[in-house]
Amino acid sequence: QVQLVESGGGLVRPGGSLRLSCAASERTISSYILGWFRQAPGKEREFVATISRSGGTTAYAGSVKGRFTISRDNAKNTVYLQMNSLKPEDTAVYYCAADAGGLIIITQQRQYDYWGQGTQVTVSS
């Protein structure tokens, strides 16, 4: 079973940047498709970004495309989410997720088997 631990959240001003990290306990994280999701207060959890096992294929939600970048370092068992030009509407708890069974990338949260506990990101002046 894969354990995922997110870090890097915090309070940032609009227009600022944060980099989230998600460390996996599994030493073969390279066999997992990874994703980031977020849940704002009073809203359902939504897809943010996903990355293939090799890192060669990525996909983003339209609301973050061009501002956020997902990447992974399989040697460090870690996936990252670089968030630039942050907006107040990016405020949410951010979760990373992992799945071993998908083909290339996964945007549907119900397909992910493993989830982290989440890290809070607050964008406010």
N, C-alpha and C positions, 0 to 999 in steps of 0.2 A: 504494500500500500504506500502510495506517495504522500508525503506530508509537505505542504506548501506554506511558507511564511513570508508575508509581505512586509516591506518596510519602505521608508522614504516619504511617507505622507506628512502633511503639516498645513500650516497657514501660509498663504502666499497672496500677494497683491495682484489685482488684475494686470495682465500683461507679463506676469512673471513666469518662471519655469520651475519644474520639479522633476526629479527622476525617481520613479518607483522601482523597487527591486523585489523579486520573488525568488527565494531560495528553496530548492527542492531537496528532499532527503534522499531521493532515488538517485543512485549513481549512474543509471542508464537513462537519464532524462532525455537524451537524444532520441529515444524511441517514442517520445510523447509530443503530440501537438499541444501547443500552449496558447492561452488566451487571457485577455484582460476584460473584465466586466465592471460595471459600476451601478450603484444604487443610490439615488438621491432621496432625500426625505419625502415620504408620501408617494413615491413612484416605484414602479417595478424595476428590477435589475435589468440592465441593458448591455448589449454587446458594445465593446470599445475597439478591440483589435485582436488579431490572431496571427500566429506564425507557424510555419511548417517545421518539421523535424530538423531539417538542414538549415533553416533560416532563410532559404532562398525565396520563399513565397510568403507574402503578408497580405492582410486585408484590414480595412478600417471602417468604422462607422462614418457616415457622411459628416456628422457633426464634429469629428475630430481630425478628419483627413487633412493633411497639410500642416497640422499643428503637433500631432502626436506621432511618435515613432516607436514601434515595438522591435526589440532585438533580443538575442539570446546568446549565451556563452555556455555551450554544453560542457566544456571542461570545468566550469565553475558551477554547473548545475543551477544556473540562474537565468531568469528572463527579466527584461527591463521594459519600462515604459517611460520614454522621455516625453515630457509634456511641456510645450512651449506656448506662448501667447495665451495663457490661461484666462478663462472668463468665469464670472460668478456662476454661470450655469454648469460649469465643470465640477462644482462642489458636489461631493458624493463620497460614499465608501467604495473604494476600489478593491476588487478581488482578482486574484489570478486563478487559473484553472488549468487542468491537464487531462489529456485523454490519450490512451494508447491505441484506440481502435480506428480512428478516422483515416481518411485517405491522404489528404494534403493539408487542408486547413479546416477549421470548424468555427462557424459563427453562431450556431444555436447552442444556448447554454445547457439545454437538456441532454446534449450529447457528451458533456464533460463528466468525467467520473470523480475527479478530485478537485477540491476547492481549498483556498486559504481562508484565513479568518477575517481578512480585510484590513485596509488601512485608510484612515480618514484624510481626505483632501478638502481643504476649505479655501475658496478664493474670495477674498473680501478686502476692501480698502479700510 
